[in-house]
Amino acid sequence: MTEKILHQPYPALSRFILLPVLYRIRRALLLLRHWQARKARVKRFIYRVLGQRKRLPIAESDYFRLLKVIRQEHARGGVHRKLCARLRYLLSRADHLPLRLVPEDMVTMNTRFELLRRSGTRFVLTLVYPREADKAKGNISVISHLGMSLFGRRSGEYISKSLRVGAILYQPESRDEFHL
């Protein structure tokens, strides 16, 4: 009988010793995974709060005029609601610059510039307010995907893998024409 006791596994003993240990290991792994996810969320929050994202430089007059355009589009109830919300977000993370401090190579409102494709195709466009938009004349509305991508970009910057801003042909702020 003593031989049976010595060679028999002890299920009761293993249950009392192994289960709490396995439970603790499982809990530690879950906490580690949760901690890593929380660490990533905290890191994104810190970058957002500290302003590590690229801020959009914008002339003060353009900022207030664009807010007025957003209000008009919202009151009109047009199809541009999502685009207006995106533009409002861009404006919320903008740095307001006095008109005389706007860089000469930056795309602002009523700026005429070149848009270059990687294939060599060249487009001459003007970034305008929605009421002046006309594709035939090359006037691109700021409340469009392309217009928002171009707004605040500098000469030579890529807006996608195949499109980049070329030379700035005309910028009202650089010629002291602030009434446009």
Secondary structure as GFF3:
##gff-version 3
##sequence-region A 1 180
A	DSSP	alpha_helix	2	7	.	.	.	ID=ss1
A	DSSP	alpha_helix	11	50	.	.	.	ID=ss2
A	DSSP	beta_strand	56	59	.	.	.	ID=ss3
A	DSSP	alpha_helix	60	76	.	.	.	ID=ss4
A	DSSP	alpha_helix	81	92	.	.	.	ID=ss5
A	DSSP	beta_strand	94	97	.	.	.	ID=ss6
A	DSSP	three_ten_helix	99	101	.	.	.	ID=ss7
A	DSSP	beta_strand	112	117	.	.	.	ID=ss8
A	DSSP	beta_strand	122	128	.	.	.	ID=ss9
A	DSSP	three_ten_helix	130	132	.	.	.	ID=ss10
A	DSSP	beta_strand	139	141	.	.	.	ID=ss11
A	DSSP	alpha_helix	145	150	.	.	.	ID=ss12
A	DSSP	beta_strand	163	170	.	.	.	ID=ss13
A	DSSP	three_ten_helix	172	175	.	.	.	ID=ss14
###
